[in-house]
Amino acid sequence: MDYHAFTNDTLAMMYFGARGALVADDELNRLGGEPRFRVRETAEWTKHVANLEAEMLRRGMDFDPIEWRVDR
């Protein structure tokens, strides 16, 4: 995916979408259910988020990096 081609707003929307999917997965896991999006278990999600973060950093955008480590 060519992350350079996206607008700042598009990058932010994709990033918030990934963060939302991760939060949903973590909550389902906490409740004893199966993660719906499998963000932590899917390498493509991790790569996608890393690429988004790299492009957002390159542009000087403000964001909170996603914490991948989970204390369970």
C-alpha positions as CSV (number, residue, x, y, z in Angstrom):
1,M,0.0,0.0,0.0
2,D,1.4,3.4,-0.9
3,Y,0.9,5.3,2.4
4,H,2.6,8.4,0.9
5,A,-0.5,8.8,-1.4
6,F,-3.0,9.2,1.5
7,T,-4.0,12.5,3.1
8,N,-3.3,13.1,6.8
9,D,-6.9,12.6,7.6
10,T,-7.0,9.3,5.8
11,L,-3.9,8.1,7.6
12,A,-5.5,9.2,10.9
13,M,-8.8,7.4,10.1
14,M,-7.0,4.2,9.2
15,Y,-4.9,4.4,12.4
16,F,-8.0,5.0,14.6
17,G,-9.7,2.1,12.9
18,A,-6.8,-0.2,13.7
19,R,-6.7,1.1,17.3
20,G,-10.5,0.5,17.6
21,A,-10.2,-3.0,16.3
22,L,-7.4,-3.7,18.8
23,V,-9.5,-2.3,21.7
24,A,-12.5,-4.5,20.6
25,D,-10.3,-7.6,20.4
26,D,-8.8,-6.9,23.8
27,E,-12.2,-6.4,25.4
28,L,-13.6,-9.5,23.9
29,N,-10.6,-11.4,25.1
30,R,-11.0,-9.9,28.6
31,L,-14.6,-11.1,28.6
32,G,-13.5,-14.6,27.6
33,G,-14.6,-14.4,24.0
34,E,-12.8,-14.8,20.8
35,P,-11.1,-11.7,19.2
36,R,-13.2,-10.6,16.3
37,F,-10.4,-8.9,14.3
38,R,-7.4,-10.8,15.5
39,V,-5.2,-7.7,15.4
40,R,-2.5,-9.0,17.8
41,E,-2.4,-12.5,16.1
42,T,-2.2,-11.3,12.5
43,A,1.2,-10.1,11.2
44,E,-0.5,-8.0,8.4
45,W,-2.2,-5.9,11.0
46,T,1.1,-5.3,12.8
47,K,2.8,-4.4,9.6
48,H,-0.1,-2.1,8.5
49,V,0.0,-0.2,11.8
50,A,3.9,0.1,11.7
51,N,3.6,1.5,8.2
52,L,0.9,4.0,9.3
53,E,3.0,5.1,12.2
54,A,6.1,5.5,10.1
55,E,4.3,7.7,7.6
56,M,2.6,9.7,10.3
57,L,6.0,10.3,12.0
58,R,7.5,11.3,8.7
59,R,4.8,13.9,8.3
60,G,5.1,15.1,11.9
61,M,1.6,14.1,12.8
62,D,0.6,13.8,16.5
63,F,-0.6,10.4,17.6
64,D,-0.3,8.0,20.5
65,P,1.7,4.9,19.4
66,I,-0.1,1.6,19.9
67,E,1.2,-0.6,22.7
68,W,1.5,-4.1,21.5
69,R,2.6,-5.6,24.8
70,V,-0.2,-6.9,27.0
71,D,0.1,-7.8,30.7
72,R,-2.3,-10.6,31.3
